[in-house]
């Protein structure tokens, strides 16, 4: 009779000990929490709290040097969208984002295909194309300001070659084609092309690195099978290589779009807002409105609009990534 209780106790004790063991935090988990806590606190304070504070200020009357946090509703947003400068910024942002994204993707793809041919000096070429990314955007703006300035850089070379009608580059206020959308001209400002050239010079290497990694990840057996089936170089690229690069393209599009919406230091160092705001973008407008004009509420409204525009591209990408990993 005494054997059964001892057997029951022997059988039931190990699970109880296992449950107690699971409830204890291992030293590694404790150390991980201790290590991550300062970063979590700093992230909460300096990112999410200030996002909330910016949104709160955008609904206030704080549009002078004296703080006034009384409620103003959506009046700051209405004033921002009705301003000539912000409407010009939206026009410039559309052309800049499309040109920046398409240019980086196309040039990055071409450079990646070139390097993927295992040509001589591949390592040197990779370094040359990636080197502009190591330069700050402000320094890039100063460099291209000197190159495209009418009295220095490229124009001196053209003058030495006998070209007397020197182009004015980014000093032009021409907009092509010239048609009106509300209070602004709706075409492409030619001065913005100079900013696009500088941006593409700096960030094409980023797209190249992404595409090169994607090309090197495609198994050679798949390419060889396409060649055996009679597919030429273009057909192999279009039907085999390009579909495998679709995730790379999606990632590059989202990151380049988000980066283009936040461009500030390059334009600030290179051209500024330009005459009639032909090279102005919302980030530069936000800086001038807030810290030069002391219109803090309207500056916060511009910053909030920028955040919403970035989230429009980021959130679908995050949902797509999570679903792909779950599948």
C-alpha positions, 0 to 999 in steps of 0.5 A: 500500500505504501508503494503507490503514494511514493510512485505518484510522488516520484512521477509528479515531482519532475514536471513541477520542478520543470515549471518552476525552472521555466519561470526563472529568468536565466542570467542571459535573459536578465543581462539582455533586459538590462542591456536593452532597457537604456535603448528602449528608454532613449527611443521612447523619449527621443523618438516617440515622445517628440513625435507626439509633442510635434503633433501636439504643437501642430494643433496649437497657436505657437506661431511666434517666439512666445510659446502659446499652446492654446488650441488652434485645430487644423488651421495650421495645416490649412495655412500650410497647404494654402501657402505658395511655398508648400504647394511648390514643395509638393510639386518639387517633391513629386518630380524629385521622388520619381526621378530619384527613385527611377534613376537610382534603380535603373543606374544601380541595376546597370552597374550591378549587371556590369560588375556581375560579369566578373570583369577585371578590377571588380573590387575597385569598381565596387569601391568607386561606385560605393564611395559617394555613400561615405560622403555626407550629403552636406559635403556632396552639396558643397562639391556639386555646388562648386562643379555646377556653379556658373563661375567655377567647375564644369563651366570653366572647362566648357569655356576653355573648350570654346563654349561661350554660351555657358549654361546656368545650371541650377540658377535657372527658374524655367519650368518645363512644361509651363502650365498652372496648377492653382497658384503654381506652375506644374512642370519640372523646374530645370534647376531641380535637375542639378539636385537630382544629378547630385543625389543620383551620384551619391545614392546609385551605389546603394541600389547597385549593392542591393542588386549585386547581392541579389544577382549573386544569390541567383543559382547558376543552374537556373540561368544555365537551364534558361540558356539550354532552353534557347533563351537569349541574354535579354530573355534570360534577364527578363524572365529569370533574373528580374523576377528573382530580383523583385524582393530587392526592388521592393526594398529599394523602392521603399527605402529610396522613397522614404529617403527622398521625402526627407532630403534636407542637408543636400539642398541646404548646402547646394542650392537652398530653396532657390528663386520662386522655390524651384529647388525647395522641398518640404524638409527645408521648408519645415526648417526655415518655417520653424527656426528662421520664421519662429512659426513653430506650430506651422513647422510642426504641421509640415513635419507631421505631414512629412511623417504621414507621407513616410508612413504611407510607404513604410507601413505597407512594406512592413505588412508585406515583409511580415506576411512573407516571413510568416508564409 
